[in-house]
Amino acid sequence: MRIDSHQHFWEFDAVRDAWITDEMSVLRRNFLPPDLSPELAAGAMDACVAVQADSSEEETEFLLALAARYPFIAGVVGWVDLRSPGAARRLEHYSQFEKFRGVRHIVQAEPDDQFLLRQDFCRGIAALGQFGFTYDILIYPRQLPAAVRFAERFPDQPIVVDHLAKPLIRAGEIADWERRMRALAAHPRVFCKLSGMVTEADWRGWKPADFAPYLDVVYDAFGPERLMFGSDWPVCLLAASYRQVRELAASYVRAHGPAAEAAIFGGNAVRFYGLKAIHHGSAAHQ
């Protein structure tokens, strides 16, 4: 299966989605499976993983309902309050849904750069393993030192870094980010998504060469067996079309051969999230 490992759905709500600022007005509308389906089909993508964009269980229920209706949504990364003493009970509840594969918290928005190491949060993370759930890390580069310690604390927990930890591509900064990403990649259960890059570059003036140094780092550090493609649609629309984002990753990966392409554009996501097979090409028929 060819899989987009990272995208979002929402029914736009101006209050809830206040993170969508005036300069991001293209995102101020509904984005639902019938909008994504043609994009997947055009790129011969079979399935996707829907990732939470709002920190609520209502969001998780919304994504699970969409996944039940649209077979091409192969997995859901939802939100559960991992800081709550009742986190394990909520995880047990969601374990009844086959497509619920993991949890994410919007750590990048937390004022405490050590948030990942908080005792209450780590207690919730410790409960993920008994249900076979993954954890998506969404952080800025300044939070990478805490992420490295987090990975050390949970060596058996499958973790994936979203959006390359948002390197400062627009500013061309790489040294500190590279050192910390390599330290994170030293942990064999940590994966990385080739996603979210265009929105960290110049939205109007990026070119493929801007991303090559960052892609070189993660390809060398994680290898083709721990990278996965994600579009970050519809957020990517701030800077690029779905096709442009897909081709940006594909043109880089293609140079490393068909085995790398098959792994990064599907195989690794299946393995990491434990996705079940769907009928080939079903995205094109929804």
C-alpha positions in Angstrom: 0.0 0.0 0.0 1.0 3.6 -0.7 0.2 5.6 2.3 0.0 9.3 3.3 1.0 9.0 7.0 -0.1 12.4 8.1 -3.1 14.6 7.2 -6.0 16.3 8.9 -9.7 16.7 8.6 -11.9 19.4 10.1 -15.2 21.1 9.9 -14.1 24.7 10.4 -15.0 26.4 13.6 -13.6 29.9 14.1 -13.5 29.7 17.9 -12.0 26.2 18.1 -9.6 26.7 15.2 -8.3 30.1 16.3 -4.8 28.9 15.5 -5.7 29.5 11.8 -4.7 33.2 11.6 -5.5 35.8 8.9 -2.5 34.9 6.8 -3.7 31.3 6.8 -7.2 32.1 5.6 -7.1 29.4 2.8 -7.6 26.9 5.7 -10.8 28.6 6.9 -13.2 26.1 5.5 -14.1 22.4 5.8 -11.6 19.8 4.7 -13.2 16.3 4.6 -12.5 12.9 3.0 -14.2 13.7 -0.3 -11.8 16.7 -0.7 -8.7 14.5 -0.1 -9.8 11.4 -2.1 -9.1 12.9 -5.5 -5.6 14.0 -4.3 -4.8 10.5 -3.1 -6.1 8.9 -6.3 -4.1 11.3 -8.5 -0.9 10.3 -6.8 -1.8 6.6 -6.7 -2.0 6.7 -2.9 -4.1 3.9 -1.4 -4.7 5.2 2.1 -4.0 7.8 4.7 -3.6 8.3 8.4 -5.8 11.0 9.9 -4.0 12.9 12.7 -5.7 15.1 15.4 -5.6 18.8 15.0 -7.7 19.7 18.1 -6.9 18.7 21.7 -10.2 17.0 22.6 -11.8 13.6 22.6 -14.5 15.1 20.4 -11.8 15.4 17.8 -10.9 11.7 18.3 -14.5 10.6 17.9 -14.9 12.8 14.8 -11.9 11.2 13.1 -13.0 7.6 14.1 -16.4 8.3 12.7 -14.9 9.4 9.4 -12.6 6.3 9.4 -15.6 4.1 9.8 -17.3 5.6 6.8 -14.3 6.0 4.5 -12.2 2.8 4.1 -9.2 4.7 2.7 -8.6 6.2 6.2 -6.5 3.3 7.4 -5.6 4.7 10.8 -6.4 7.5 13.3 -3.9 9.3 15.6 -6.2 10.8 18.1 -6.0 12.8 21.3 -6.4 11.6 24.9 -5.5 13.6 27.9 -2.4 11.7 28.8 -1.9 13.9 31.9 -5.2 12.7 33.4 -5.2 10.0 36.1 -7.8 8.3 34.0 -5.7 8.2 30.8 -5.3 4.4 30.9 -9.1 3.9 31.1 -9.6 6.2 28.1 -6.9 4.3 26.1 -8.6 1.1 27.0 -11.9 2.5 25.6 -10.3 3.5 22.3 -8.6 0.1 22.0 -11.9 -1.3 20.8 -11.6 0.7 17.6 -9.4 -1.1 15.1 -8.4 2.1 13.3 -7.3 3.9 16.5 -3.5 3.5 16.2 -1.9 6.2 18.3 -2.0 9.4 20.2 -0.6 12.9 19.7 -0.4 16.0 21.9 0.4 19.4 20.5 3.5 19.8 22.5 4.8 22.6 20.3 2.1 24.9 21.9 3.2 24.1 25.4 5.1 27.0 27.1 7.2 24.5 29.1 10.0 23.2 26.8 10.3 20.2 29.2 6.7 19.3 28.8 7.5 15.8 27.5 9.2 15.0 30.7 6.4 16.0 33.1 5.6 13.2 35.5 1.8 13.2 34.8 2.4 13.2 31.0 5.0 10.4 31.3 2.5 8.3 33.4 0.1 8.5 30.4 2.8 7.6 27.9 3.7 4.6 30.0 0.1 3.3 29.5 0.3 3.4 25.7 2.4 0.2 25.5 -0.2 -2.2 27.0 -2.6 -1.3 24.1 0.1 -1.3 21.4 -0.5 2.4 20.7 2.1 4.7 19.0 3.0 8.3 19.9 3.5 11.2 17.5 5.8 13.9 18.7 4.9 17.5 17.5 7.6 19.9 18.6 9.8 22.8 17.6 13.6 22.4 17.5 14.1 24.1 20.9 12.1 21.2 22.4 14.4 18.5 20.9 16.6 18.1 23.9 13.6 17.1 26.0 12.5 14.8 23.1 15.9 13.0 23.3 15.5 12.4 27.0 11.9 11.3 26.4 13.1 8.7 24.0 15.7 7.5 26.5 13.0 7.2 29.1 10.7 5.1 26.9 13.0 2.9 24.8 10.3 0.4 23.9 7.6 3.0 22.9 7.1 3.4 19.1 7.6 7.2 18.5 7.4 9.2 15.3 8.7 12.8 15.0 6.2 14.9 12.9 7.5 17.4 10.3 11.2 16.7 11.0 10.6 18.6 14.3 10.0 21.8 12.2 13.6 22.9 11.4 14.1 26.6 10.7 14.3 26.1 6.9 13.3 29.7 6.1 16.3 30.9 8.1 18.6 28.2 6.8 19.5 27.1 10.4 20.6 23.5 10.6 23.5 22.8 13.0 21.7 22.5 16.4 18.7 20.8 14.8 21.0 18.3 13.1 22.9 17.4 16.2 19.7 16.8 18.2 17.9 14.9 15.5 20.8 12.5 15.2 20.7 12.0 18.9 17.0 11.2 18.7 17.6 8.9 15.7 20.0 6.9 17.8 17.0 5.3 19.5 15.8 2.5 17.2 12.1 2.8 18.0 12.0 6.5 16.9 10.8 7.2 13.3 10.5 10.5 11.4 7.9 11.8 9.0 8.9 13.6 5.8 6.1 16.0 6.3 5.4 19.7 7.1 8.5 21.0 5.3 7.0 23.5 2.9 5.3 25.5 5.7 8.7 25.9 7.5 10.2 27.4 4.3 9.3 30.6 2.4 5.6 30.0 1.6 5.8 31.9 -1.7 9.4 31.4 -2.8 10.6 28.0 -1.7 12.5 25.7 -4.1 13.3 22.0 -3.8 17.0 22.7 -3.1 15.9 24.4 0.2 15.0 21.1 1.7 17.8 18.9 0.5 20.2 19.5 3.5 17.5 18.6 6.0 16.4 15.6 4.0 20.0 14.4 3.8 20.3 14.6 7.6 17.2 12.5 8.3 17.8 10.0 5.6 21.3 9.4 6.9 20.2 9.4 10.6 17.0 7.3 10.4 17.6 5.4 7.2 14.9 4.4 4.7 13.4 1.9 7.2 12.4 4.6 9.7 11.1 7.4 7.5 7.5 7.9 6.2 5.9 10.3 3.8 3.2 12.6 5.1 1.5 15.4 3.2 0.3 17.5 6.1 -2.7 18.3 4.0 -4.5 20.6 4.2 -2.0 22.7 6.2 0.5 22.3 3.3 -1.9 24.4 1.1 -0.4 27.4 2.8 2.7 26.9 0.7 2.1 24.1 -1.9 -0.4 21.9 -3.5 -0.8 18.2 -2.5 0.9 17.2 -5.7 3.9 19.5 -5.1 4.4 18.2 -1.6 4.1 14.6 -2.7 6.5 15.1 -5.6 9.0 17.0 -3.4 9.4 13.9 -1.2 9.1 11.4 -4.0 11.8 13.0 -6.2 14.2 12.9 -3.3 13.4 9.4 -2.2 13.3 8.1 -5.8 17.0 8.7 -6.1 17.6 6.1 -3.4 15.9 3.3 -5.3 12.6 1.5 -5.5 13.0 -0.4 -2.1 13.4 2.9 -0.3 10.5 4.4 -2.1 8.2 1.5 -1.2 9.2 1.7 2.4 8.9 5.4 2.8 5.7 5.7 0.8 3.8 3.0 2.6 5.7 0.0 4.1 7.0 1.9 7.1 3.7 3.4 8.0 2.0 0.0 7.8 4.7 -1.4 10.1 4.8 1.5 12.6 1.0 2.0 13.0 0.1 -1.6 12.4 -2.3 -0.8 9.6 -4.6 -3.3 8.0 -4.7 -3.8 4.3 -7.4 -2.1 2.3 -8.6 -2.8 -1.2 -6.2 -1.4 -3.7 -7.3 1.9 -5.1 -10.2 2.4 -2.8 -9.3 6.0 -2.3 -10.2 6.6 -6.0 -13.7 5.3 -5.5 -14.8 7.2 -2.4 
